[in-house]
Amino acid sequence: MTAPVNKPISEENLNRFKEYFLSKNGSWGHLHLVLGNQNIKDNHVRAAKESALMANDMEAHILCDILLTLSKSQRMKISKQAVLW
């Protein structure tokens, strides 16, 4: 189940996504499928989570857990915010 549409994303979580994005030179790494290509459905997040686990990218794996608690609109907000980083 995802979060309500209008609930704000915590600064802590937003900063965590920003740090990951910047550490991957703006490519989103294992989160590219979800946040780079804006495939924001739960099944896309789960696929990215599995990919991150297989590659031992534990930060991406944890970020996928966070994404699964967010609404689709919150996921889009993170994706769109990246152009400002």
LOFIDO-261938 format. One record per atom (N, C-alpha, C): residue number from 1; atom name; x, y, z. Coordinates in nm, 2 decimals, padded with zeros to 4 digits. Layout:
N
<pt><nuba>NUM</nuba><guza>CA</guza><x>X</x><y>Y</y><z>Z</z></pt>
...
***
This chain:
85
<pt><nuba>1</nuba><guza>N</guza><x>00.08</x><y>-00.12</y><z>00.00</z></pt>
<pt><nuba>1</nuba><guza>CA</guza><x>00.00</x><y>00.00</y><z>00.00</z></pt>
<pt><nuba>1</nuba><guza>C</guza><x>00.09</x><y>00.12</y><z>00.00</z></pt>
<pt><nuba>2</nuba><guza>N</guza><x>00.05</x><y>00.22</y><z>-00.08</z></pt>
<pt><nuba>2</nuba><guza>CA</guza><x>00.13</x><y>00.34</y><z>-00.09</z></pt>
<pt><nuba>2</nuba><guza>C</guza><x>00.07</x><y>00.45</y><z>00.00</z></pt>
<pt><nuba>3</nuba><guza>N</guza><x>00.15</x><y>00.56</y><z>00.02</z></pt>
<pt><nuba>3</nuba><guza>CA</guza><x>00.11</x><y>00.67</y><z>00.10</z></pt>
<pt><nuba>3</nuba><guza>C</guza><x>00.00</x><y>00.76</y><z>00.03</z></pt>
<pt><nuba>4</nuba><guza>N</guza><x>-00.06</x><y>00.84</y><z>00.11</z></pt>
<pt><nuba>4</nuba><guza>CA</guza><x>-00.16</x><y>00.94</y><z>00.06</z></pt>
<pt><nuba>4</nuba><guza>C</guza><x>-00.09</x><y>01.03</y><z>-00.04</z></pt>
<pt><nuba>5</nuba><guza>N</guza><x>-00.16</x><y>01.07</y><z>-00.14</z></pt>
<pt><nuba>5</nuba><guza>CA</guza><x>-00.11</x><y>01.15</y><z>-00.25</z></pt>
<pt><nuba>5</nuba><guza>C</guza><x>-00.05</x><y>01.28</y><z>-00.21</z></pt>
<pt><nuba>6</nuba><guza>N</guza><x>-00.10</x><y>01.36</y><z>-00.12</z></pt>
<pt><nuba>6</nuba><guza>CA</guza><x>-00.05</x><y>01.49</y><z>-00.08</z></pt>
<pt><nuba>6</nuba><guza>C</guza><x>00.04</x><y>01.49</y><z>00.04</z></pt>
<pt><nuba>7</nuba><guza>N</guza><x>00.08</x><y>01.38</y><z>00.09</z></pt>
<pt><nuba>7</nuba><guza>CA</guza><x>00.17</x><y>01.38</y><z>00.20</z></pt>
<pt><nuba>7</nuba><guza>C</guza><x>00.31</x><y>01.42</y><z>00.16</z></pt>
<pt><nuba>8</nuba><guza>N</guza><x>00.37</x><y>01.52</y><z>00.23</z></pt>
<pt><nuba>8</nuba><guza>CA</guza><x>00.51</x><y>01.56</y><z>00.18</z></pt>
<pt><nuba>8</nuba><guza>C</guza><x>00.61</x><y>01.45</y><z>00.21</z></pt>
<pt><nuba>9</nuba><guza>N</guza><x>00.72</x><y>01.45</y><z>00.13</z></pt>
<pt><nuba>9</nuba><guza>CA</guza><x>00.83</x><y>01.36</y><z>00.15</z></pt>
<pt><nuba>9</nuba><guza>C</guza><x>00.92</x><y>01.42</y><z>00.25</z></pt>
<pt><nuba>10</nuba><guza>N</guza><x>00.97</x><y>01.34</y><z>00.35</z></pt>
<pt><nuba>10</nuba><guza>CA</guza><x>01.05</x><y>01.40</y><z>00.45</z></pt>
<pt><nuba>10</nuba><guza>C</guza><x>01.18</x><y>01.45</y><z>00.39</z></pt>
<pt><nuba>11</nuba><guza>N</guza><x>01.24</x><y>01.55</y><z>00.45</z></pt>
<pt><nuba>11</nuba><guza>CA</guza><x>01.36</x><y>01.61</y><z>00.41</z></pt>
<pt><nuba>11</nuba><guza>C</guza><x>01.47</x><y>01.50</y><z>00.42</z></pt>
<pt><nuba>12</nuba><guza>N</guza><x>01.47</x><y>01.42</y><z>00.52</z></pt>
<pt><nuba>12</nuba><guza>CA</guza><x>01.57</x><y>01.31</y><z>00.54</z></pt>
<pt><nuba>12</nuba><guza>C</guza><x>01.56</x><y>01.22</y><z>00.42</z></pt>
<pt><nuba>13</nuba><guza>N</guza><x>01.45</x><y>01.18</y><z>00.38</z></pt>
<pt><nuba>13</nuba><guza>CA</guza><x>01.44</x><y>01.09</y><z>00.27</z></pt>
<pt><nuba>13</nuba><guza>C</guza><x>01.47</x><y>01.15</y><z>00.14</z></pt>
<pt><nuba>14</nuba><guza>N</guza><x>01.43</x><y>01.28</y><z>00.12</z></pt>
<pt><nuba>14</nuba><guza>CA</guza><x>01.46</x><y>01.35</y><z>00.00</z></pt>
<pt><nuba>14</nuba><guza>C</guza><x>01.61</x><y>01.37</y><z>-00.02</z></pt>
<pt><nuba>15</nuba><guza>N</guza><x>01.68</x><y>01.40</y><z>00.09</z></pt>
<pt><nuba>15</nuba><guza>CA</guza><x>01.82</x><y>01.42</y><z>00.09</z></pt>
<pt><nuba>15</nuba><guza>C</guza><x>01.89</x><y>01.28</y><z>00.06</z></pt>
<pt><nuba>16</nuba><guza>N</guza><x>01.84</x><y>01.18</y><z>00.11</z></pt>
<pt><nuba>16</nuba><guza>CA</guza><x>01.90</x><y>01.05</y><z>00.09</z></pt>
<pt><nuba>16</nuba><guza>C</guza><x>01.89</x><y>01.01</y><z>-00.06</z></pt>
<pt><nuba>17</nuba><guza>N</guza><x>01.78</x><y>01.04</y><z>-00.13</z></pt>
<pt><nuba>17</nuba><guza>CA</guza><x>01.77</x><y>01.02</y><z>-00.27</z></pt>
<pt><nuba>17</nuba><guza>C</guza><x>01.86</x><y>01.11</y><z>-00.35</z></pt>
<pt><nuba>18</nuba><guza>N</guza><x>01.87</x><y>01.23</y><z>-00.30</z></pt>
<pt><nuba>18</nuba><guza>CA</guza><x>01.97</x><y>01.33</y><z>-00.37</z></pt>
<pt><nuba>18</nuba><guza>C</guza><x>02.11</x><y>01.28</y><z>-00.36</z></pt>
<pt><nuba>19</nuba><guza>N</guza><x>02.15</x><y>01.24</y><z>-00.24</z></pt>
<pt><nuba>19</nuba><guza>CA</guza><x>02.29</x><y>01.19</y><z>-00.22</z></pt>
<pt><nuba>19</nuba><guza>C</guza><x>02.32</x><y>01.07</y><z>-00.32</z></pt>
<pt><nuba>20</nuba><guza>N</guza><x>02.22</x><y>00.98</y><z>-00.33</z></pt>
<pt><nuba>20</nuba><guza>CA</guza><x>02.24</x><y>00.86</y><z>-00.41</z></pt>
<pt><nuba>20</nuba><guza>C</guza><x>02.25</x><y>00.91</y><z>-00.56</z></pt>
<pt><nuba>21</nuba><guza>N</guza><x>02.16</x><y>00.99</y><z>-00.60</z></pt>
<pt><nuba>21</nuba><guza>CA</guza><x>02.16</x><y>01.04</y><z>-00.74</z></pt>
<pt><nuba>21</nuba><guza>C</guza><x>02.29</x><y>01.11</y><z>-00.77</z></pt>
<pt><nuba>22</nuba><guza>N</guza><x>02.34</x><y>01.19</y><z>-00.69</z></pt>
<pt><nuba>22</nuba><guza>CA</guza><x>02.46</x><y>01.26</y><z>-00.71</z></pt>
<pt><nuba>22</nuba><guza>C</guza><x>02.58</x><y>01.16</y><z>-00.71</z></pt>
<pt><nuba>23</nuba><guza>N</guza><x>02.58</x><y>01.06</y><z>-00.62</z></pt>
<pt><nuba>23</nuba><guza>CA</guza><x>02.68</x><y>00.96</y><z>-00.62</z></pt>
<pt><nuba>23</nuba><guza>C</guza><x>02.69</x><y>00.88</y><z>-00.74</z></pt>
<pt><nuba>24</nuba><guza>N</guza><x>02.58</x><y>00.87</y><z>-00.82</z></pt>
<pt><nuba>24</nuba><guza>CA</guza><x>02.58</x><y>00.80</y><z>-00.95</z></pt>
<pt><nuba>24</nuba><guza>C</guza><x>02.59</x><y>00.89</y><z>-01.07</z></pt>
<pt><nuba>25</nuba><guza>N</guza><x>02.65</x><y>01.01</y><z>-01.04</z></pt>
<pt><nuba>25</nuba><guza>CA</guza><x>02.67</x><y>01.11</y><z>-01.15</z></pt>
<pt><nuba>25</nuba><guza>C</guza><x>02.54</x><y>01.14</y><z>-01.23</z></pt>
<pt><nuba>26</nuba><guza>N</guza><x>02.43</x><y>01.15</y><z>-01.15</z></pt>
<pt><nuba>26</nuba><guza>CA</guza><x>02.31</x><y>01.19</y><z>-01.22</z></pt>
<pt><nuba>26</nuba><guza>C</guza><x>02.24</x><y>01.08</y><z>-01.30</z></pt>
<pt><nuba>27</nuba><guza>N</guza><x>02.28</x><y>00.95</y><z>-01.28</z></pt>
<pt><nuba>27</nuba><guza>CA</guza><x>02.22</x><y>00.85</y><z>-01.36</z></pt>
<pt><nuba>27</nuba><guza>C</guza><x>02.12</x><y>00.76</y><z>-01.29</z></pt>
<pt><nuba>28</nuba><guza>N</guza><x>02.10</x><y>00.78</y><z>-01.16</z></pt>
<pt><nuba>28</nuba><guza>CA</guza><x>02.01</x><y>00.70</y><z>-01.07</z></pt>
<pt><nuba>28</nuba><guza>C</guza><x>02.06</x><y>00.56</y><z>-01.05</z></pt>
<pt><nuba>29</nuba><guza>N</guza><x>02.16</x><y>00.51</y><z>-01.11</z></pt>
<pt><nuba>29</nuba><guza>CA</guza><x>02.21</x><y>00.37</y><z>-01.08</z></pt>
<pt><nuba>29</nuba><guza>C</guza><x>02.10</x><y>00.27</y><z>-01.09</z></pt>
<pt><nuba>30</nuba><guza>N</guza><x>02.08</x><y>00.19</y><z>-00.99</z></pt>
<pt><nuba>30</nuba><guza>CA</guza><x>01.98</x><y>00.08</y><z>-01.00</z></pt>
<pt><nuba>30</nuba><guza>C</guza><x>01.83</x><y>00.14</y><z>-00.98</z></pt>
<pt><nuba>31</nuba><guza>N</guza><x>01.82</x><y>00.27</y><z>-00.96</z></pt>
<pt><nuba>31</nuba><guza>CA</guza><x>01.69</x><y>00.33</y><z>-00.95</z></pt>
<pt><nuba>31</nuba><guza>C</guza><x>01.65</x><y>00.39</y><z>-01.08</z></pt>
<pt><nuba>32</nuba><guza>N</guza><x>01.73</x><y>00.37</y><z>-01.18</z></pt>
<pt><nuba>32</nuba><guza>CA</guza><x>01.71</x><y>00.44</y><z>-01.31</z></pt>
<pt><nuba>32</nuba><guza>C</guza><x>01.57</x><y>00.40</y><z>-01.37</z></pt>
<pt><nuba>33</nuba><guza>N</guza><x>01.54</x><y>00.27</y><z>-01.37</z></pt>
<pt><nuba>33</nuba><guza>CA</guza><x>01.41</x><y>00.22</y><z>-01.42</z></pt>
<pt><nuba>33</nuba><guza>C</guza><x>01.30</x><y>00.29</y><z>-01.36</z></pt>
<pt><nuba>34</nuba><guza>N</guza><x>01.30</x><y>00.32</y><z>-01.23</z></pt>
<pt><nuba>34</nuba><guza>CA</guza><x>01.19</x><y>00.38</y><z>-01.16</z></pt>
<pt><nuba>34</nuba><guza>C</guza><x>01.20</x><y>00.53</y><z>-01.17</z></pt>
<pt><nuba>35</nuba><guza>N</guza><x>01.31</x><y>00.59</y><z>-01.13</z></pt>
<pt><nuba>35</nuba><guza>CA</guza><x>01.31</x><y>00.74</y><z>-01.12</z></pt>
<pt><nuba>35</nuba><guza>C</guza><x>01.37</x><y>00.81</y><z>-01.24</z></pt>
<pt><nuba>36</nuba><guza>N</guza><x>01.45</x><y>00.74</y><z>-01.32</z></pt>
<pt><nuba>36</nuba><guza>CA</guza><x>01.50</x><y>00.80</y><z>-01.44</z></pt>
<pt><nuba>36</nuba><guza>C</guza><x>01.40</x><y>00.79</y><z>-01.55</z></pt>
<pt><nuba>37</nuba><guza>N</guza><x>01.34</x><y>00.67</y><z>-01.57</z></pt>
<pt><nuba>37</nuba><guza>CA</guza><x>01.24</x><y>00.65</y><z>-01.67</z></pt>
<pt><nuba>37</nuba><guza>C</guza><x>01.10</x><y>00.67</y><z>-01.63</z></pt>
<pt><nuba>38</nuba><guza>N</guza><x>01.08</x><y>00.71</y><z>-01.50</z></pt>
<pt><nuba>38</nuba><guza>CA</guza><x>00.95</x><y>00.73</y><z>-01.44</z></pt>
<pt><nuba>38</nuba><guza>C</guza><x>00.85</x><y>00.62</y><z>-01.46</z></pt>
<pt><nuba>39</nuba><guza>N</guza><x>00.90</x><y>00.50</y><z>-01.44</z></pt>
<pt><nuba>39</nuba><guza>CA</guza><x>00.82</x><y>00.38</y><z>-01.43</z></pt>
<pt><nuba>39</nuba><guza>C</guza><x>00.79</x><y>00.36</y><z>-01.28</z></pt>
<pt><nuba>40</nuba><guza>N</guza><x>00.69</x><y>00.42</y><z>-01.23</z></pt>
<pt><nuba>40</nuba><guza>CA</guza><x>00.67</x><y>00.43</y><z>-01.08</z></pt>
<pt><nuba>40</nuba><guza>C</guza><x>00.58</x><y>00.33</y><z>-01.02</z></pt>
<pt><nuba>41</nuba><guza>N</guza><x>00.53</x><y>00.23</y><z>-01.09</z></pt>
<pt><nuba>41</nuba><guza>CA</guza><x>00.44</x><y>00.14</y><z>-01.03</z></pt>
<pt><nuba>41</nuba><guza>C</guza><x>00.52</x><y>00.05</y><z>-00.93</z></pt>
<pt><nuba>42</nuba><guza>N</guza><x>00.45</x><y>-00.01</y><z>-00.84</z></pt>
<pt><nuba>42</nuba><guza>CA</guza><x>00.51</x><y>-00.10</y><z>-00.73</z></pt>
<pt><nuba>42</nuba><guza>C</guza><x>00.60</x><y>-00.21</y><z>-00.80</z></pt>
<pt><nuba>43</nuba><guza>N</guza><x>00.55</x><y>-00.27</y><z>-00.90</z></pt>
<pt><nuba>43</nuba><guza>CA</guza><x>00.62</x><y>-00.38</y><z>-00.96</z></pt>
<pt><nuba>43</nuba><guza>C</guza><x>00.75</x><y>-00.33</y><z>-01.02</z></pt>
<pt><nuba>44</nuba><guza>N</guza><x>00.76</x><y>-00.21</y><z>-01.07</z></pt>
<pt><nuba>44</nuba><guza>CA</guza><x>00.89</x><y>-00.15</y><z>-01.12</z></pt>
<pt><nuba>44</nuba><guza>C</guza><x>00.98</x><y>-00.13</y><z>-01.00</z></pt>
<pt><nuba>45</nuba><guza>N</guza><x>00.93</x><y>-00.08</y><z>-00.89</z></pt>
<pt><nuba>45</nuba><guza>CA</guza><x>01.01</x><y>-00.06</y><z>-00.77</z></pt>
<pt><nuba>45</nuba><guza>C</guza><x>01.07</x><y>-00.19</y><z>-00.72</z></pt>
<pt><nuba>46</nuba><guza>N</guza><x>00.98</x><y>-00.29</y><z>-00.72</z></pt>
<pt><nuba>46</nuba><guza>CA</guza><x>01.03</x><y>-00.43</y><z>-00.67</z></pt>
<pt><nuba>46</nuba><guza>C</guza><x>01.14</x><y>-00.48</y><z>-00.77</z></pt>
<pt><nuba>47</nuba><guza>N</guza><x>01.12</x><y>-00.46</y><z>-00.90</z></pt>
<pt><nuba>47</nuba><guza>CA</guza><x>01.22</x><y>-00.51</y><z>-00.99</z></pt>
<pt><nuba>47</nuba><guza>C</guza><x>01.36</x><y>-00.44</y><z>-00.97</z></pt>
<pt><nuba>48</nuba><guza>N</guza><x>01.35</x><y>-00.31</y><z>-00.94</z></pt>
<pt><nuba>48</nuba><guza>CA</guza><x>01.47</x><y>-00.23</y><z>-00.92</z></pt>
<pt><nuba>48</nuba><guza>C</guza><x>01.54</x><y>-00.28</y><z>-00.79</z></pt>
<pt><nuba>49</nuba><guza>N</guza><x>01.45</x><y>-00.31</y><z>-00.69</z></pt>
<pt><nuba>49</nuba><guza>CA</guza><x>01.50</x><y>-00.35</y><z>-00.56</z></pt>
<pt><nuba>49</nuba><guza>C</guza><x>01.57</x><y>-00.49</y><z>-00.58</z></pt>
<pt><nuba>50</nuba><guza>N</guza><x>01.52</x><y>-00.58</y><z>-00.65</z></pt>
<pt><nuba>50</nuba><guza>CA</guza><x>01.58</x><y>-00.71</y><z>-00.68</z></pt>
<pt><nuba>50</nuba><guza>C</guza><x>01.72</x><y>-00.69</y><z>-00.75</z></pt>
<pt><nuba>51</nuba><guza>N</guza><x>01.72</x><y>-00.60</y><z>-00.85</z></pt>
<pt><nuba>51</nuba><guza>CA</guza><x>01.84</x><y>-00.57</y><z>-00.93</z></pt>
<pt><nuba>51</nuba><guza>C</guza><x>01.95</x><y>-00.51</y><z>-00.83</z></pt>
<pt><nuba>52</nuba><guza>N</guza><x>01.91</x><y>-00.42</y><z>-00.75</z></pt>
<pt><nuba>52</nuba><guza>CA</guza><x>02.00</x><y>-00.36</y><z>-00.65</z></pt>
<pt><nuba>52</nuba><guza>C</guza><x>02.06</x><y>-00.47</y><z>-00.56</z></pt>
<pt><nuba>53</nuba><guza>N</guza><x>01.97</x><y>-00.56</y><z>-00.51</z></pt>
<pt><nuba>53</nuba><guza>CA</guza><x>02.02</x><y>-00.66</y><z>-00.42</z></pt>
<pt><nuba>53</nuba><guza>C</guza><x>02.12</x><y>-00.76</y><z>-00.49</z></pt>
<pt><nuba>54</nuba><guza>N</guza><x>02.09</x><y>-00.79</y><z>-00.62</z></pt>
<pt><nuba>54</nuba><guza>CA</guza><x>02.18</x><y>-00.88</y><z>-00.69</z></pt>
<pt><nuba>54</nuba><guza>C</guza><x>02.31</x><y>-00.82</y><z>-00.72</z></pt>
<pt><nuba>55</nuba><guza>N</guza><x>02.31</x><y>-00.68</y><z>-00.73</z></pt>
<pt><nuba>55</nuba><guza>CA</guza><x>02.44</x><y>-00.61</y><z>-00.75</z></pt>
<pt><nuba>55</nuba><guza>C</guza><x>02.50</x><y>-00.56</y><z>-00.62</z></pt>
<pt><nuba>56</nuba><guza>N</guza><x>02.44</x><y>-00.60</y><z>-00.51</z></pt>
<pt><nuba>56</nuba><guza>CA</guza><x>02.50</x><y>-00.56</y><z>-00.38</z></pt>
<pt><nuba>56</nuba><guza>C</guza><x>02.50</x><y>-00.41</y><z>-00.36</z></pt>
<pt><nuba>57</nuba><guza>N</guza><x>02.40</x><y>-00.34</y><z>-00.42</z></pt>
<pt><nuba>57</nuba><guza>CA</guza><x>02.38</x><y>-00.20</y><z>-00.40</z></pt>
<pt><nuba>57</nuba><guza>C</guza><x>02.28</x><y>-00.18</y><z>-00.29</z></pt>
<pt><nuba>58</nuba><guza>N</guza><x>02.33</x><y>-00.18</y><z>-00.16</z></pt>
<pt><nuba>58</nuba><guza>CA</guza><x>02.24</x><y>-00.18</y><z>-00.05</z></pt>
<pt><nuba>58</nuba><guza>C</guza><x>02.17</x><y>-00.05</y><z>-00.03</z></pt>
<pt><nuba>59</nuba><guza>N</guza><x>02.23</x><y>00.06</y><z>-00.07</z></pt>
<pt><nuba>59</nuba><guza>CA</guza><x>02.16</x><y>00.19</y><z>-00.06</z></pt>
<pt><nuba>59</nuba><guza>C</guza><x>02.04</x><y>00.19</y><z>-00.15</z></pt>
<pt><nuba>60</nuba><guza>N</guza><x>02.06</x><y>00.15</y><z>-00.28</z></pt>
<pt><nuba>60</nuba><guza>CA</guza><x>01.95</x><y>00.14</y><z>-00.37</z></pt>
<pt><nuba>60</nuba><guza>C</guza><x>01.84</x><y>00.05</y><z>-00.32</z></pt>
<pt><nuba>61</nuba><guza>N</guza><x>01.88</x><y>-00.06</y><z>-00.26</z></pt>
<pt><nuba>61</nuba><guza>CA</guza><x>01.78</x><y>-00.16</y><z>-00.20</z></pt>
<pt><nuba>61</nuba><guza>C</guza><x>01.70</x><y>-00.09</y><z>-00.09</z></pt>
<pt><nuba>62</nuba><guza>N</guza><x>01.76</x><y>-00.02</y><z>-00.01</z></pt>
<pt><nuba>62</nuba><guza>CA</guza><x>01.69</x><y>00.05</y><z>00.10</z></pt>
<pt><nuba>62</nuba><guza>C</guza><x>01.60</x><y>00.16</y><z>00.04</z></pt>
<pt><nuba>63</nuba><guza>N</guza><x>01.65</x><y>00.24</y><z>-00.06</z></pt>
<pt><nuba>63</nuba><guza>CA</guza><x>01.57</x><y>00.34</y><z>-00.12</z></pt>
<pt><nuba>63</nuba><guza>C</guza><x>01.45</x><y>00.28</y><z>-00.18</z></pt>
<pt><nuba>64</nuba><guza>N</guza><x>01.46</x><y>00.17</y><z>-00.24</z></pt>
<pt><nuba>64</nuba><guza>CA</guza><x>01.34</x><y>00.10</y><z>-00.30</z></pt>
<pt><nuba>64</nuba><guza>C</guza><x>01.24</x><y>00.07</y><z>-00.19</z></pt>
<pt><nuba>65</nuba><guza>N</guza><x>01.28</x><y>00.03</y><z>-00.07</z></pt>
<pt><nuba>65</nuba><guza>CA</guza><x>01.19</x><y>00.01</y><z>00.04</z></pt>
<pt><nuba>65</nuba><guza>C</guza><x>01.12</x><y>00.14</y><z>00.08</z></pt>
<pt><nuba>66</nuba><guza>N</guza><x>01.19</x><y>00.25</y><z>00.07</z></pt>
<pt><nuba>66</nuba><guza>CA</guza><x>01.13</x><y>00.38</y><z>00.10</z></pt>
<pt><nuba>66</nuba><guza>C</guza><x>01.03</x><y>00.41</y><z>-00.01</z></pt>
<pt><nuba>67</nuba><guza>N</guza><x>01.07</x><y>00.39</y><z>-00.14</z></pt>
<pt><nuba>67</nuba><guza>CA</guza><x>00.98</x><y>00.42</y><z>-00.25</z></pt>
<pt><nuba>67</nuba><guza>C</guza><x>00.85</x><y>00.34</y><z>-00.24</z></pt>
<pt><nuba>68</nuba><guza>N</guza><x>00.86</x><y>00.22</y><z>-00.19</z></pt>
<pt><nuba>68</nuba><guza>CA</guza><x>00.73</x><y>00.14</y><z>-00.17</z></pt>
<pt><nuba>68</nuba><guza>C</guza><x>00.64</x><y>00.20</y><z>-00.07</z></pt>
<pt><nuba>69</nuba><guza>N</guza><x>00.69</x><y>00.28</y><z>00.02</z></pt>
<pt><nuba>69</nuba><guza>CA</guza><x>00.60</x><y>00.35</y><z>00.12</z></pt>
<pt><nuba>69</nuba><guza>C</guza><x>00.54</x><y>00.48</y><z>00.07</z></pt>
<pt><nuba>70</nuba><guza>N</guza><x>00.59</x><y>00.52</y><z>-00.05</z></pt>
<pt><nuba>70</nuba><guza>CA</guza><x>00.55</x><y>00.65</y><z>-00.10</z></pt>
<pt><nuba>70</nuba><guza>C</guza><x>00.44</x><y>00.63</y><z>-00.21</z></pt>
<pt><nuba>71</nuba><guza>N</guza><x>00.36</x><y>00.74</y><z>-00.23</z></pt>
<pt><nuba>71</nuba><guza>CA</guza><x>00.26</x><y>00.73</y><z>-00.34</z></pt>
<pt><nuba>71</nuba><guza>C</guza><x>00.33</x><y>00.75</y><z>-00.47</z></pt>
<pt><nuba>72</nuba><guza>N</guza><x>00.26</x><y>00.72</y><z>-00.58</z></pt>
<pt><nuba>72</nuba><guza>CA</guza><x>00.31</x><y>00.74</y><z>-00.71</z></pt>
<pt><nuba>72</nuba><guza>C</guza><x>00.34</x><y>00.89</y><z>-00.74</z></pt>
<pt><nuba>73</nuba><guza>N</guza><x>00.26</x><y>00.98</y><z>-00.68</z></pt>
<pt><nuba>73</nuba><guza>CA</guza><x>00.29</x><y>01.12</y><z>-00.71</z></pt>
<pt><nuba>73</nuba><guza>C</guza><x>00.41</x><y>01.16</y><z>-00.63</z></pt>
<pt><nuba>74</nuba><guza>N</guza><x>00.44</x><y>01.10</y><z>-00.51</z></pt>
<pt><nuba>74</nuba><guza>CA</guza><x>00.56</x><y>01.13</y><z>-00.44</z></pt>
<pt><nuba>74</nuba><guza>C</guza><x>00.68</x><y>01.08</y><z>-00.52</z></pt>
<pt><nuba>75</nuba><guza>N</guza><x>00.67</x><y>00.96</y><z>-00.58</z></pt>
<pt><nuba>75</nuba><guza>CA</guza><x>00.78</x><y>00.91</y><z>-00.65</z></pt>
<pt><nuba>75</nuba><guza>C</guza><x>00.81</x><y>01.00</y><z>-00.77</z></pt>
<pt><nuba>76</nuba><guza>N</guza><x>00.71</x><y>01.05</y><z>-00.84</z></pt>
<pt><nuba>76</nuba><guza>CA</guza><x>00.73</x><y>01.14</y><z>-00.95</z></pt>
<pt><nuba>76</nuba><guza>C</guza><x>00.79</x><y>01.27</y><z>-00.91</z></pt>
<pt><nuba>77</nuba><guza>N</guza><x>00.76</x><y>01.32</y><z>-00.79</z></pt>
<pt><nuba>77</nuba><guza>CA</guza><x>00.82</x><y>01.44</y><z>-00.74</z></pt>
<pt><nuba>77</nuba><guza>C</guza><x>00.97</x><y>01.42</y><z>-00.72</z></pt>
<pt><nuba>78</nuba><guza>N</guza><x>01.01</x><y>01.31</y><z>-00.67</z></pt>
<pt><nuba>78</nuba><guza>CA</guza><x>01.15</x><y>01.28</y><z>-00.65</z></pt>
<pt><nuba>78</nuba><guza>C</guza><x>01.22</x><y>01.27</y><z>-00.79</z></pt>
<pt><nuba>79</nuba><guza>N</guza><x>01.16</x><y>01.21</y><z>-00.88</z></pt>
<pt><nuba>79</nuba><guza>CA</guza><x>01.21</x><y>01.20</y><z>-01.02</z></pt>
<pt><nuba>79</nuba><guza>C</guza><x>01.23</x><y>01.34</y><z>-01.08</z></pt>
<pt><nuba>80</nuba><guza>N</guza><x>01.13</x><y>01.42</y><z>-01.07</z></pt>
<pt><nuba>80</nuba><guza>CA</guza><x>01.13</x><y>01.55</y><z>-01.13</z></pt>
<pt><nuba>80</nuba><guza>C</guza><x>01.23</x><y>01.65</y><z>-01.05</z></pt>
<pt><nuba>81</nuba><guza>N</guza><x>01.24</x><y>01.63</y><z>-00.92</z></pt>
<pt><nuba>81</nuba><guza>CA</guza><x>01.33</x><y>01.71</y><z>-00.84</z></pt>
<pt><nuba>81</nuba><guza>C</guza><x>01.48</x><y>01.69</y><z>-00.88</z></pt>
<pt><nuba>82</nuba><guza>N</guza><x>01.51</x><y>01.58</y><z>-00.94</z></pt>
<pt><nuba>82</nuba><guza>CA</guza><x>01.65</x><y>01.55</y><z>-00.97</z></pt>
<pt><nuba>82</nuba><guza>C</guza><x>01.71</x><y>01.65</y><z>-01.07</z></pt>
<pt><nuba>83</nuba><guza>N</guza><x>01.63</x><y>01.71</y><z>-01.16</z></pt>
<pt><nuba>83</nuba><guza>CA</guza><x>01.68</x><y>01.80</y><z>-01.26</z></pt>
<pt><nuba>83</nuba><guza>C</guza><x>01.74</x><y>01.93</y><z>-01.19</z></pt>
<pt><nuba>84</nuba><guza>N</guza><x>01.69</x><y>01.95</y><z>-01.06</z></pt>
<pt><nuba>84</nuba><guza>CA</guza><x>01.74</x><y>02.07</y><z>-00.99</z></pt>
<pt><nuba>84</nuba><guza>C</guza><x>01.87</x><y>02.04</y><z>-00.91</z></pt>
<pt><nuba>85</nuba><guza>N</guza><x>01.91</x><y>01.91</y><z>-00.90</z></pt>
<pt><nuba>85</nuba><guza>CA</guza><x>02.02</x><y>01.87</y><z>-00.83</z></pt>
<pt><nuba>85</nuba><guza>C</guza><x>02.14</x><y>01.88</y><z>-00.91</z></pt>
***
